[in-house]
Amino acid sequence: MLQEMNTALRPIIGVRGVEALYSRSVHITSTQWAMLAASTAPATPDGLETGALQSLLAQCSPAEALACSNALLNTFYQLLSTLIGASLTERLLRSVWGPPLSSAPAQNTSP
């Protein structure tokens, strides 16, 4: 999902912008998940290098890896929302995140 977020944001804020958001998100989330402090993501011409993060998460239980990655993704989303606003963040990342959780499910109107 990070690579998809990178793809969606890179044309707008650039590789360095995505890297800065990711690095800040890791820093903030590492206060809750100390193992993230060892995760680095240098920018490459194609975007983020997430190999270190994947290696760290592979060493965790599935539940712990899911909780940690969810915390990191939510921090990234919230940080971006703080910088550019919730509405623009939602529009930019809609293809990655899908519809908002608050959206009502589609209703079947056929008889």
N, C-alpha and C positions, 0 to 999 in steps of 0.2 A: 504494500500500500504506500510506503514511503516513496518508492520510485514513481508510482502513479501521481502522487502529490507533487513530486519534483517535476514531472512532465507537464502537469497542469500549471504550475507556478513559474517555471523557468522562463518562458517567453515574456513574462510580465515583470518579475523581480530579478531575473538573472540567476546564474549558477551561484554566485557569491551570496545573493540574498537568501536563496533557499538554504545554503550551507549555514549562514548566520542564524536563521530561524531554527534549523535543526540543532545546531550546537547549543543555542540558548535553551531549547526545549529539553535537550539531554541534561544540561546543567540544572535546570529547575526540577526535572523529574528525578534526578539522582539524589535529591535530598530525601526522597521517599524510597527509592530503589538504588542503593549504593553501588550495585554492580554496574550501573550505567556509567559511572565515572570513568570506567576503562574503555568505553565506547567512543570511538572517534569517527568522523565522517568527512575526510578531506574532499574538496570539490574536484571533480574530474570534468573534462569537456562534456561528458554525457550526463553529469549530475552527481548525486551522492554515492559514496562508496559505503555500503551498509554491511560489508562482510564482518566487521568486528561486532556489530550489534547482533547479527545472525548467529555468530559463534557463541556470544554470551547467552543468548536466549536458548540455544540448543543444549546448554549445560543445565538448564532449569527444568523443573517439572512442567508439564504442559499447562497446568493451571497458573503457575507462577509466571511462565513466559507470556501467557495471554494477558494476565493482569498488568504486567510490566509494559508490554507493548501497547495495551489500551491506554494506560496512563500517559505514555510518551506521545501517542497520537492525539489524545485529547489535549495535552499541554500544547502541542504544536498548533492545533486548531484554535485553541483559546488565545494563544499568543498572536497568531495571525489576525484573529478577530479584533484583538485589542489595537493592533496597528492600523488595520484598514477597514474595520467595521464588520459586524456580523453578516449583514446582507451581502456585501461583496465577497466575503470569505465563502459564504454558502454558494454563491453563484460560481465562483472559481473552482470550488472543490466538489460541486454537485455530482460530477461524473465519477468521482472517486468514492464519496461517502454515500451516494444514493439519496433518496428522498429524506427529508427531515423526519426524525422520530415522531414529531408531533403531528405529522400529516395523517389525516383520516384515511383508512383503507378504502380502496375503490369499492363502490357498491354495485352489485349486480342488479340492473334494472330490467332484465329480461323477464317475461312472464313465466 
